[in-house]
Amino acid sequence: MARGDGRLNHDLLPGEKGPQDACGVFGVWAPGEEVAKLTYYGLYALQHRGQESAGIATSDGSRVLVFKDMGLVAQVFNEHALTQMRGHVAIGHTRYSTTGGSTWENAQPTLGGTDESTIALAHNGNLINSAQLRDLVYAKDHVLHPDSELGRGNTTDTALVTALLSGSHHRTLEHRAMAILPKIRGAFCFVFMDEHTLYAARDALGIRPLVLGRLDRGWVVASETAALDIVGASFVREVEPGELIAIDVDGLRSQRFAEAEPRGCVFEYVYLARPDTSIGGRGIYECRVEMGRRLAREHPVEADMVMPTPDSGIPSAIGYAEASGIPYGQGLVKNAYVGRTFISPSQTIRQLGIRLKLNPLREAINGRRLVVVDDSIVRGNTQRALVRMLREAGAAQVHVRISSPPVKWPCFYGIDFATRAELIANGLDTDAIRRSIGADSLGYISPEAMVAATGQPPQRLCLACFDGVYPIPLPEADQLGKDVLELRRVAATLPGNPDESTPYVAR
């Protein structure tokens, strides 16, 4: 296993911590191709889904090599590293942590396997029965490889699945996967591999997206169709909910480990996915434009200009302007080079907050009545700072329009929202939120209009963060949370624990 060269300060810039993406996964089986470089560019296309760490695993048929580190894809990999990773099969991952801390030990792909073969696995999503999976890993009939990720301090649900897939020396990886996948609850898109074969699996509800593409000499799986476009793969179809795919020298084969009950995440349409991606046969950009059109019909206002909060609000702002007849304009300039920073901001810069990312165009704003379109309000800090900035730049009125309903519930399926207590819409009605952020008016799209804009049947979408209806029943509160496995690991090493030598203790 190789590590990258540098460690990064990957703190978010000052301002609100909004909804953080789930992770991006990519896999390729293509003899004769530079699979590490294809994976690099696939991850580059998926960078928006996670910016904490990145990793690639490759196999040349005899060994699996993993290279991963903290930071953005372009910071972790260089030409030299990629040219060392030769082979015909590769998987990659770009991470935002939803289970386990943001540490090198928790970066993916994770490694596992037996003495005869190696497994590398990358995961997009979040599991809700990690405690039960941990018990399976440490059950008496499960052989945990002494060099497992868990033994090296990994505290993710991904490491648990990797350990379970590594459990039996007497069955193929494909057989082990078909036995283990039905026991996993939550949202997951797994892309994994051994020395010869690429695998992909998606949970029975298909909460997170996963697609299959075709190269001239191989196959690709990825979180979004945009990643297929970047590497020159043609879209074949989505990986079906409850499906396991295997790709090797004999071609592609598919098995069902669960009956499909599609409930795709509606927030992929609102914010998470790239605008140039398609999900469920519907282009994300057009969905967001249509959300803006419907938002304008539901919450009209007299104004001089419609402007977006860059970049996520742009398509909906275009739709709002189109339906309302109010001219569309740019009122904010975004610093294209702001993302993760190596340098912690000084107190003076920290107080400027959002201005590190956005700065107003005073000549476009001064004296005008503005409609400001954004995708969501989480805590309200960003919108409060934005409204203040626009007023200081001379805006006569600021009307805020949001292309999703109020976010009132946390997500346990792969999006790291704030806690419910921190969600501004959980304790305040719309008018109280308007007063809190200082806007002249505030309008949210209705759930019905948002769903209609996606073009999907309502029963095929998960709206849990808006309505609190979780399609997969949740366990007790002490078995949920980003740090649930870390807390249990600490508890297992406290004085008086009957077995302090093991990182986790089965109940």
Residue, then its C-alpha position, 0 to 999 in steps of 0.5 A: m500500500a502506498r501513501g501520497d506525499g503530503r498532508l493537507n489542512h482540509d478545513l472548510l473556509p469560513g461560512e456555513k457548513g452546508p450539505q456535504d456530498a456523499c462520496g464519488v466512486f469509479g471503476v474500470w475494467a479495460p485491458g490495454e488501457e491506462v486504467a489508473k489515468l482513466t480512474y484519475y479523470g473519472l474521480y476528477a469529474l466526481q470531485h464535487r462529491g467529496q474533497e477530503s481524501a482520494g484514492i485509487a487501487t489497480s491490479d495487473g492480475s497478480r497484485v493489487l496496489v492502493f495509493k491514497d491520501m488526504g486532499l483533492v484528486a489533483q493534490v493526491f496524484n501526480e504523473h509519476a504515481l499514476t504511471q506506477m499503477r499499471g494493470h487492467v482493472a482499477i477503482g477509485h474514490t473521492r471522500y466526504s466522511t459520513t461515517g468515521g473521521s476525516t483521517w488517512e486511516n479512513a481514506q478509501p479504497t479499503l484493503g482486505g482479502t485472504d492469503e490467496s487474493t486481495i480485495a479493494l473496495a470503495h463506497n458511496g453512501n452510509l450504512i445504518n446497521s454498522a453495529q450489527l455488521r461489526d458484531l458479524v465481523y467479530a463473531k466466532d465463525h468469522v476469520l478476521h485477517p490480521d492485516s485488516e483495515l480495522g486492525r490499523g485503526n479504520t473506523t468506517d462502515t466501509a472497512l466493516v464490509t471489506a472485512l466481511l467480504s474477506g471472511s471465507h477462504h472457501r468461497t469466491l468473492e462473488h459468492r461471499a458478496m451474494a451472501i453479505l449484501p442482503k445483510i447490509r442496511g442503508a444506502f450504498c453503492f459499492v465498487f470493488m475488485d480483486e486481482h482479476t474482476l471488477y464488481a459493483a453493487r447498489d442497495a435495493l432502494g437505489i438511494r445513491p446513483l450508480v451507472l454503467g458505461r462502455l469503452d471500446r475495450g472495456w467497461v466503466v462504473a461511476s457515481e454519475t454519467a458526467a464521469l463517463d463522459i469525461v473518460g469517453a465511455s458511452f452510457v449503457r444503463e444504471v446499475e439497478p437497485g439490488e443488483l450485483i455486477a461482475i466484469d472480467v475476461d468472460g464479460l459482464r454478468s449480473q445477479r440480484f441480491a434483493e428485490a428492487e424498491p427504488r427510492g432515489c435521493v431527491f437531493e441529488y436532483v436539487y444539489l448533489a449531482r453535477p448539472d451535466t449528469s442524468i439520473g433516471g433518464r432526466g438531465i439534472y440541469e433541466c430539472r433545476v431549471e424547471m424547479g426555478r420555473r415552478l418556484a417563480r409561479e409559486h412565489p412571484v414578486e416584483a423585482d428588477m433582476v433575478m440572480p443566483t448564488p453561484d454556482s448551485g443556484i444558477p439553473s434554478a435562477i435561469g428558470y425563475a427569470e424565464a417564468s417570471g419575465i424578470p431579467y436574469g443577471q449576475g450579482l456576485v462574482k465567485n472566486a474560482y480558486v476557492g475550495r480547500t485551503f492550505i492556510s487557516p484564515s486569520q481572525t480578520i479574514r475569518q470575520l469576512g466569512i463568505r467574502l472569501k468565496l463571493n463578492p458583489l458586483r456593485e454596479a449591477i446591484n445598487g438601487r435594484r430590487l433583487v430576487v436571489v435564488d439558492d438551492s437550500i437553507v441549512r443553518g441560515n448563516t450563508q444566506r444571512a451574510l449574503v443578504r447583508m452583503l447585498r444590502e451593503a452593496g446598495a440593493a433596494q430589496v432582497h427577495v430570497r427564493i429556495s429551489s427546495p422545501p425547508v430542510k427539517w430532518p437529518c440524512f442517514y443515507g450519505i449526506d452530512f447535514a447539520t444535526r436536527a437541532e442546528l437546522i433553522a427550519n426545524g424551529l422556525d416558520t418561513d416568516a421567522i426564517r425570513r426575519s432571521i436572514g434579513a430578507d424582504s421576502l422568502g419563498y420555498i418551492s413546495p415538495e410537490a413542485m420539486v418532485a414534479a420537476t424531477g420527472q420521477p414518480p413521487q413513490r420512487l423518491c426519498l424526501a426524508c430530509f424534507d418530510g421525515v419519512y425514512p424509507i429504511p427504518l432507523p435503529e436506536a439513536d446510539q447506533l447512528g451518527k458519523d462517529v458511532l464506530e469511533l465511540r465504540r472503539v474507544a469504549a472497547t479500550l476503556p479500563g475494565n473492558p473484558d477484552e482490551s486487545t480488540p478494537y471492537v467488542a461484539r454485544 
